Amino acid sequence: MPILHLLRHGTLLPNPERRFVGQRDIPLSEEGRRQAHLRRKELFALPLKEVWTSDLSRCREMTAIILNGKSVPVHAEPAFREIHLGRWEGLTKAEVETEFPGAVKERGKDFWNVAPQGGESFAMLARRVLPALLCRLRTLKSDEQALLVAHSGVNRIVLMQYMALNMQDLFSIPQSYAACTTLRYGPEEMDELESFCLRLFAKS
């Protein structure tokens, strides 16, 4: 039964104006690096076959700190980037409401299907993340372990599908900075993941 360790990157540089982040390439803060070193103490000793990571710098740095001194294949993939917020990225909520009147309220009613201008909905994020995860998991043999270092939105999508939660429960899934969850993918879990991916594309 393959084992996946699902890790969120650590704390980012301060964002006092609460500007939308999305895929902006913001690095870890010193606190984020400290969190990475703390996670290293528990993850370094694991017999990891591979590490998969978002190609954004905050995840690559988190990965580098954890694996420092350990020889493991690392695959940085755009498929595991955070949700793309399009023209909202770098703006405050007030600025978005000024430039795109009503858009924040519209998205708030249906995060799953409504995307920011030029960005992704969470359904679109799921269609990007879950097939990539399925392909990677299929490369693991029974009892082999892998680490995925990604983002809040990405990890919540993975956990929502794994726990068979409703889409509206997405934001009820805890995902603090440097949160780590271990998931076991037996034949039943793999079949459910494949079926979920097929349903996602059937609805697109």
N, C-alpha and C positions, 0 to 999 in steps of 0.2 A: 504494500500500500504506500505509494509515494507521499511524501510529506512536504508541505509548502509552509515556509515561515514568511508571513506577510508583514512587512515593516513600513511604517510611514517615516519620512525624513524628519529631521529635528527642526527646532524653532528657526524661523527666518529672521533676517534683519528687521528692525522695528518698522512698523507701518502705522504710525499714529493717525493718519488720515483715513485709514481703512480703505485704501484703494484696492480695487479688484485685482487679484494676482493672476489666476489662471495659469497660462503658460509663460508668463514673464519669467525670465531666468534670474531669479533672485537667490543669492547664496545663503548658506547657513550663517546664523549668528554664532557668537562665542558660546552661548547657551546651547545652541544646536549641536555644536562640535562636542561639548561636554556630554550631551545626551548620547551622541554617537559612541563616545568612548565607554560610557556606561553599558550600552547595548553590546559593545564588542566583548565585554567580559563574559556574556552568556552565549553569544553567537559564534565567537571565534573557534571554539572547540568543536562545534558541530561538524559532522562528516558531510559537508555540502558537496554535491556533485557539480552544481552550477549556481551562479548568481545572475538574476535578471533584474535590470534596473531601468527606470526612466532615464532618458538621455539628458534631462535637465540637470544643471550643475549641483543643485541642492541634494539630489539623489545620488549622483556620481560621487560627490564628496562624502556623503554618509557611507556609501559602499566602500570607498577607499580607506576610510578610518577603520571600519569594522574588519576589513580584510588585510590590513597592514601586516605583512609578514606571513600571509597565508596564500598558497598557490591554488587558486580556484578559477576556472573559466568564468569571465564576466561578459554578459551580453547587454549592451545599452540599447534600448529600443524606443523609438518614438511612439510606438503603440501604447506604451505605459506612461506617457506624459499625462499631466493633470488635464482636466476638462478645459477646452479652449473657450474663452469668453469673448472672443472676437473684438469688436470695437469698444467693449466695456473695459478691457484690460488697461490698467493704469488710471482709470477714472474713479472718483468717489461715487457713492450712490446718488448724491445730489447732482453731480455732473451728468450722470447717466439719465436721471429724470429730466434734466434740462434739455439734453441733446436728443433724447428719445422718449418723449412724453408718454407715460402709461406703460412703458416696456417692463419696468421693474415689477409693477403690480401684475401684469399679464404673466410674466414668468413665475412669479410667486404662486399663482393659482395652479400651475402645472409644470413643475420643474422637469418632469420626465419627458415631456414632448416639446416644450417651448424653449427655443435657443436664443441667446443674445444675438444681436445683429452681427453676422459674420462668424458666429461661434457655434458651439455644440449644445444640444440638449443632453440630458443624462441618458436618454435612449441611444443617441448617437455615440456617446461615450461608451456605453455598454457594447455597442456593435464594433467598436474599435478595440476595447480591452479584452473582452471575454474570448473571442476567437484566437487572439494572440496567446492568451494564457492556456487555452486548450491545446494549441500546437506545442507549446513548451512542455506542458505536463505529459504529453504523449511521448516525449523523449526520455522520461524517467522510468526506470524499472522499479519493481516492487521494493519498498523500504528505502529507496534513494531519496535524498533530501535536497531541496533547493530553497533559495532565499529570493524573494521579490521585494525590492526597495522602490516604493512608489509614493503616491500622494493620497490625500484624504478622499477625494472624489473617486479615484481609481480603486482604492482599497474598499470603500463602501460598496461599490458595484460588485466586487468579488465576494464580499461577505453577504450582501443581500442575496445573491444567487445561491451561495453555498448554504445559507440558512433558510432558503425558500421563503423569504420575507416578501411582503407586498411592496410594490414600487414606492408607495406613499410612505413607507417606513424607512426609507433610505437614510434620512437625517437623524433617525433615532439610534443609529449604530454609532457607538462611541469610537472616535478615531483621533485621539490627542496626538500631539507631536511625539514622535519616536514610539508610538504604540506598536506592539508586536503581537501577532496572533498566529497560532500554529493550526494548520488545517491538514486533514488526512483525506486523500483522494483514492478510495477504493473503486471497484467497477461501478457500483451504484452512483457514486458522486460524479464519476467521469461521464456516465450515461446522462445524468441530469444536466451536467454542464453542456454537453453536446446538444441535448434537446432544447435547452434554453437558448443557445446560440441560433439554432434553426428557427425557433419561434420569433426571435428578434428580427431576423431577416425576412421572415414571412410577413411581418407587420410593416416593414419599411417600404 
